[in-house]
């Protein structure tokens, strides 16, 4: 059963991510969750455009099932140079990812798409993340925690992964996977009341 938001609209989050759900709840938006459940492949090359394309794919897939709703979707791509780091398959790959990121600066691109009867809009946040130079023991400690297994790039900035990071340049919530400045702007463009106004 649709949950009407303060604007009377049926808002649908096209993601099963508990982090995205928590951030959207924090904005005071009433919504329901419909997971896109699609094979995440893009024919785009640049990771920024991959993030945008995958967010749009997710949003369109859910919008077909939820006519008349305001659908918001997001996708995060972590890139070290031209190399994209997806979700690690296992603990060993997670350790390999963290070793690659150690002492390096990488980009976290998070695409956000909003689709509604008003049309569709999308934007991408780009946050630069600088990792400390990590010891082999630190790499192993983090990989063994299991925290990074379900996250692009193999780490979570909001958890133990914060200990790996020296600094970020850009929007913190973009690294979490839901850049709030973009989310707020796009939802308002589609008539959703956000943050009480």
FENGI-V41730 format. One record per residue. N is the residue number from 0. RES is the residue in three letters. NEAR is the number of other C-alpha atoms within 8 Angstrom. Layout:
# FENGI-V41730
N|RES|NEAR, N|RES|NEAR
This chain:
# FENGI-V41730
0|UNK|2, 1|UNK|6, 2|UNK|9, 3|UNK|11, 4|UNK|13, 5|UNK|9, 6|UNK|8, 7|UNK|6, 8|UNK|10, 9|UNK|12, 10|UNK|14, 11|UNK|12, 12|UNK|13, 13|UNK|15, 14|UNK|12, 15|UNK|9, 16|UNK|6, 17|UNK|6, 18|UNK|8, 19|UNK|11, 20|UNK|11, 21|UNK|8, 22|UNK|10, 23|UNK|9, 24|UNK|9, 25|UNK|7, 26|UNK|8, 27|UNK|9, 28|UNK|13, 29|UNK|10, 30|UNK|12, 31|UNK|9, 32|UNK|9, 33|UNK|10, 34|UNK|9, 35|UNK|10, 36|UNK|5, 37|UNK|5, 38|UNK|4, 39|UNK|5, 40|UNK|5, 41|UNK|7, 42|UNK|5, 43|UNK|8, 44|UNK|6, 45|UNK|7, 46|UNK|13, 47|UNK|12, 48|UNK|9, 49|UNK|13, 50|UNK|16, 51|UNK|16, 52|UNK|11, 53|UNK|14, 54|UNK|14, 55|UNK|14, 56|UNK|8, 57|UNK|14, 58|UNK|17, 59|UNK|9, 60|UNK|9, 61|UNK|13, 62|UNK|13, 63|UNK|7, 64|UNK|6, 65|UNK|7, 66|UNK|6, 67|UNK|7, 68|UNK|12, 69|UNK|14, 70|UNK|15, 71|UNK|14, 72|UNK|14, 73|UNK|18, 74|UNK|12, 75|UNK|12, 76|UNK|16, 77|UNK|14, 78|UNK|14, 79|UNK|11, 80|UNK|6, 81|UNK|7, 82|UNK|6, 83|UNK|11, 84|UNK|13, 85|UNK|10, 86|UNK|11, 87|UNK|16, 88|UNK|7, 89|UNK|7, 90|UNK|11, 91|UNK|7, 92|UNK|9, 93|UNK|14, 94|UNK|12, 95|UNK|8, 96|UNK|12, 97|UNK|13, 98|UNK|10, 99|UNK|7, 100|UNK|11, 101|UNK|10, 102|UNK|9, 103|UNK|10, 104|UNK|10, 105|UNK|12, 106|UNK|11, 107|UNK|15, 108|UNK|17, 109|UNK|19, 110|UNK|17, 111|UNK|18, 112|UNK|17, 113|UNK|16, 114|UNK|14, 115|UNK|12, 116|UNK|7, 117|UNK|6, 118|UNK|6, 119|UNK|8, 120|UNK|8, 121|UNK|11, 122|UNK|9, 123|UNK|12, 124|UNK|12, 125|UNK|12, 126|UNK|14, 127|UNK|11, 128|UNK|13, 129|UNK|12, 130|UNK|14, 131|UNK|10, 132|UNK|7, 133|UNK|12, 134|UNK|6, 135|UNK|7, 136|UNK|7, 137|UNK|8, 138|UNK|12, 139|UNK|9, 140|UNK|8, 141|UNK|13, 142|UNK|14, 143|UNK|7, 144|UNK|7, 145|UNK|8, 146|UNK|14, 147|UNK|17, 148|UNK|13, 149|UNK|8, 150|UNK|12, 151|UNK|13, 152|UNK|15, 153|UNK|16, 154|UNK|11, 155|UNK|12, 156|UNK|10, 157|UNK|7, 158|UNK|7, 159|UNK|10, 160|UNK|13, 161|UNK|9, 162|UNK|5, 163|UNK|9, 164|UNK|12, 165|UNK|8, 166|UNK|7, 167|UNK|11, 168|UNK|7, 169|UNK|8, 170|UNK|11, 171|UNK|9, 172|UNK|9, 173|UNK|16, 174|UNK|14, 175|UNK|11, 176|UNK|12, 177|UNK|13, 178|UNK|15, 179|UNK|9, 180|UNK|6, 181|UNK|11, 182|UNK|10, 183|UNK|9, 184|UNK|8, 185|UNK|12, 186|UNK|13, 187|UNK|10, 188|UNK|7, 189|UNK|10, 190|UNK|7, 191|UNK|12, 192|UNK|12, 193|UNK|11, 194|UNK|7, 195|UNK|5, 196|UNK|4
